[in-house]
């Protein structure tokens, strides 16, 4: 395939960015989107130009690093991570716009790379459980009802990619935060910090400058791991419960 790529280029966080246009040819439909970007960068390097900076790590859809807005959609036209998006999703001659996440809490570092450390600080505020010292407890010492285990696992699938924030018109992180809160709050191991966890994580989320949730649902549509929209309602109930009970 021959493609026209319109890529966001921004040398530094303070610099003014702009879209740059490139042509790439010989792209196989079996390539992943990141392999296509690798091909572009090889062409740029051979021409003496700066390669396009973009985040990636595992390239297996499990780390959440490959954060790109492709033709206006977080991770592109398929409900998957960018690294698992293949070029068969596009057609020969297509023009593809490639941009970084757009959110006040995710400032651009360079080109397509954004600083997502705001997520780390939300996790640090309450995404942990109390662990007693000594030998590891017996695996079956604390029984967990299957319904609770399934609920926790569903939310534990969140990989923190930030697609929910990028897709939300308000730049809200409610889906991410609710996934982390619900994952731990439903389990007996997370019970000691149940109230403080949701209060601290919501406070940290607000402090990072994420927008408010207006329940548009774009976050759940964009989530590559399928975190459901009712997750936000579940966290709101936890927040109300914690507010009424106090710390």
C-alpha positions as CSV (number, residue, x, y, z in Angstrom):
1,X,0.0,0.0,0.0
2,X,0.9,3.6,-0.5
3,X,-0.2,6.0,2.2
4,X,-0.1,9.6,3.1
5,X,0.7,10.3,6.7
6,X,-0.1,13.6,8.5
7,X,1.9,13.3,11.7
8,X,2.0,15.8,14.7
9,X,5.6,17.0,15.1
10,X,6.6,19.0,18.2
11,X,10.3,19.2,19.2
12,X,9.9,20.2,22.8
13,X,7.0,20.7,25.3
14,X,7.3,24.5,24.9
15,X,7.6,24.5,21.1
16,X,4.6,25.1,18.8
17,X,3.7,21.9,17.1
18,X,2.3,21.3,13.6
19,X,1.2,18.5,11.3
20,X,3.9,17.3,8.9
21,X,3.0,15.3,5.7
22,X,4.9,12.2,4.7
23,X,4.5,9.5,1.9
24,X,5.2,5.9,2.6
25,X,5.1,3.1,0.1
26,X,5.4,-0.7,0.1
27,X,3.4,-1.1,3.3
28,X,2.1,-4.6,3.8
29,X,-1.4,-5.2,5.1
30,X,0.1,-7.6,7.6
31,X,2.2,-4.9,9.3
32,X,1.1,-3.5,12.6
33,X,0.6,0.3,12.8
34,X,3.8,0.6,14.8
35,X,5.8,-1.4,12.2
36,X,4.4,1.1,9.6
37,X,5.8,4.0,11.8
38,X,9.1,2.1,12.0
39,X,9.2,2.1,8.2
40,X,8.5,5.8,8.1
41,X,11.3,6.4,10.6
42,X,13.8,4.3,8.6
43,X,13.0,6.5,5.6
44,X,13.4,9.7,7.7
45,X,16.7,8.6,9.2
46,X,18.2,7.6,5.7
47,X,17.1,11.1,4.5
48,X,18.9,12.7,7.4
49,X,15.7,13.9,9.1
50,X,14.6,13.4,12.8
51,X,12.5,10.2,13.3
52,X,9.0,10.6,14.7
53,X,9.0,10.0,18.5
54,X,6.3,7.6,19.7
55,X,5.8,5.5,22.8
56,X,5.9,1.7,22.7
57,X,7.1,-1.2,24.8
58,X,5.6,-4.7,24.7
59,X,3.9,-4.4,21.3
60,X,1.6,-7.2,22.6
61,X,-1.4,-5.1,23.7
62,X,-0.8,-5.5,27.4
63,X,1.3,-2.5,28.5
64,X,-0.7,0.5,27.3
65,X,2.3,2.5,26.1
66,X,1.3,2.8,22.5
67,X,-0.9,5.9,22.9
68,X,-1.9,7.4,19.5
69,X,-5.0,9.2,18.1
70,X,-5.5,7.9,14.6
71,X,-7.9,9.7,12.3
72,X,-9.5,11.2,15.4
73,X,-10.0,8.0,17.3
74,X,-8.0,6.8,20.3
75,X,-5.9,3.7,19.1
76,X,-7.5,3.9,15.7
77,X,-10.6,2.4,14.0
78,X,-10.5,-1.0,15.8
79,X,-11.2,-1.6,19.5
80,X,-7.6,-2.6,20.3
81,X,-4.3,-1.1,21.2
82,X,-2.3,0.7,18.6
83,X,0.3,-2.0,18.5
84,X,-2.3,-4.6,17.7
85,X,-3.9,-2.4,15.0
86,X,-2.9,-3.8,11.6
87,X,-2.7,-2.0,8.3
88,X,-5.4,-4.2,6.8
89,X,-7.7,-1.8,8.6
90,X,-6.7,0.9,6.0
91,X,-6.9,1.0,2.2
92,X,-4.3,1.8,-0.4
93,X,-4.1,5.6,-1.0
94,X,-5.6,6.5,2.4
95,X,-4.5,9.7,4.3
96,X,-4.0,8.9,8.0
97,X,-3.8,11.6,10.7
98,X,-1.6,10.6,13.6
99,X,-1.7,12.7,16.8
100,X,-0.8,12.4,20.5
101,X,-3.3,12.1,23.3
102,X,-5.1,15.5,23.7
103,X,-5.6,16.3,27.4
104,X,-4.4,19.0,29.7
105,X,-3.2,16.3,32.2
106,X,-1.1,14.6,29.5
107,X,1.3,17.3,28.2
108,X,3.2,16.5,25.0
109,X,6.9,15.6,25.6
110,X,7.9,15.3,21.9
111,X,5.9,14.5,18.7
112,X,3.5,11.7,19.7
113,X,4.9,11.1,23.2
114,X,2.9,12.5,26.1
115,X,3.6,12.5,29.9
116,X,1.1,10.2,31.5
117,X,2.7,10.3,35.0
118,X,-0.6,11.8,36.3
119,X,-2.0,8.3,36.2
120,X,0.9,7.1,38.4
121,X,0.2,9.7,41.0
122,X,-3.5,8.7,41.0
123,X,-2.4,5.1,41.7
124,X,0.1,6.2,44.4
125,X,-2.8,8.0,46.2
126,X,-4.6,4.7,46.9
127,X,-4.0,1.9,44.5
128,X,-2.5,-0.5,47.1
129,X,-3.6,-2.9,49.8
130,X,-2.2,-3.4,53.4
131,X,0.2,-6.4,53.4
132,X,1.2,-7.9,56.8
133,X,4.8,-8.8,57.2
134,X,5.9,-12.4,57.5
135,X,5.3,-15.5,55.4
136,X,2.9,-15.4,52.4
137,X,-0.6,-16.4,53.4
138,X,-2.2,-19.5,52.2
139,X,-3.7,-18.9,48.7
140,X,-7.2,-20.1,49.8
141,X,-7.1,-18.6,53.3
142,X,-9.4,-15.7,52.2
143,X,-12.3,-17.0,50.1
144,X,-13.6,-14.6,47.5
145,X,-17.1,-15.1,46.0
146,X,-17.0,-15.8,42.3
147,X,-19.1,-12.8,41.5
148,X,-16.7,-10.5,43.3
149,X,-13.7,-12.2,41.7
150,X,-15.1,-11.8,38.3
151,X,-16.0,-8.1,39.0
152,X,-12.4,-7.4,40.3
153,X,-10.8,-9.2,37.3
154,X,-12.9,-7.3,34.8
155,X,-11.6,-4.0,36.2
156,X,-8.0,-5.3,36.7
157,X,-7.8,-5.6,32.9
158,X,-7.3,-1.8,32.7
159,X,-3.8,-1.2,31.3
160,X,-3.7,2.5,32.0
161,X,-3.2,3.5,28.4
162,X,-5.2,6.7,28.7
163,X,-7.5,6.1,25.7
164,X,-10.5,6.9,28.0
165,X,-9.0,10.4,28.7
166,X,-8.1,11.0,25.0
167,X,-11.6,10.0,23.9
168,X,-13.5,12.0,26.5
169,X,-14.5,15.5,25.3
170,X,-13.8,16.7,28.9
171,X,-10.5,14.9,29.3
172,X,-11.9,13.0,32.2
173,X,-10.1,10.1,33.9
174,X,-13.2,8.7,35.7
175,X,-13.1,5.3,33.8
176,X,-9.4,4.7,34.6
177,X,-9.9,5.7,38.3
178,X,-13.0,3.7,38.7
179,X,-11.3,0.6,37.3
180,X,-8.6,0.9,39.9
181,X,-10.9,1.7,42.7
182,X,-13.4,-1.1,41.9
183,X,-10.7,-3.7,41.3
184,X,-9.5,-3.4,44.9
185,X,-12.6,-2.3,46.8
186,X,-14.6,-5.4,46.0
187,X,-11.9,-7.8,47.4
188,X,-11.5,-8.5,51.1
189,X,-7.8,-7.7,50.8
190,X,-8.8,-4.1,49.8
191,X,-11.3,-3.7,52.6
192,X,-9.0,-1.9,55.1
193,X,-8.5,1.1,52.7
194,X,-11.9,1.0,51.1
195,X,-13.1,4.4,52.2
196,X,-9.7,6.2,52.1
197,X,-8.8,4.7,48.7
198,X,-11.7,6.1,46.8
199,X,-11.5,9.5,48.6
200,X,-7.7,9.8,48.0
201,X,-7.8,8.6,44.4
202,X,-10.6,10.9,43.4
203,X,-8.9,13.8,45.1
204,X,-5.6,13.0,43.3
205,X,-7.5,12.7,40.0
206,X,-9.1,16.1,40.4
207,X,-5.7,17.7,41.5
208,X,-4.1,16.5,38.2
209,X,-6.5,18.6,36.2
210,X,-8.6,15.9,34.5
211,X,-12.0,17.1,33.4
212,X,-15.3,16.2,35.0
213,X,-17.4,13.3,33.8
214,X,-20.6,14.1,31.9
215,X,-21.4,10.5,31.1
216,X,-21.0,10.8,27.3
217,X,-19.7,7.2,27.2
218,X,-16.9,7.8,24.7
219,X,-14.4,6.5,27.3
220,X,-15.9,3.0,27.4
221,X,-16.2,2.9,23.6
222,X,-12.5,3.7,23.2
223,X,-11.2,1.4,26.0
224,X,-9.2,-1.4,24.3
225,X,-9.9,-3.7,27.3
226,X,-13.6,-3.1,27.5
227,X,-13.9,-1.6,30.9
228,X,-17.7,-1.0,31.1
229,X,-19.3,2.4,31.6
230,X,-21.2,1.3,34.8
231,X,-17.8,1.1,36.4
232,X,-18.1,4.9,36.9
233,X,-21.4,4.5,38.7
234,X,-20.0,1.8,40.9
235,X,-17.2,4.2,42.0
236,X,-19.6,7.0,42.5
237,X,-21.5,4.8,45.0
238,X,-18.2,4.0,46.7
239,X,-17.4,7.7,46.9
240,X,-20.8,8.5,48.3
241,X,-20.5,5.7,50.9
242,X,-17.0,6.9,51.9
243,X,-18.1,10.5,52.2
244,X,-21.0,9.6,54.5
245,X,-18.9,7.3,56.7
246,X,-15.8,9.5,56.8
247,X,-12.3,8.3,56.9
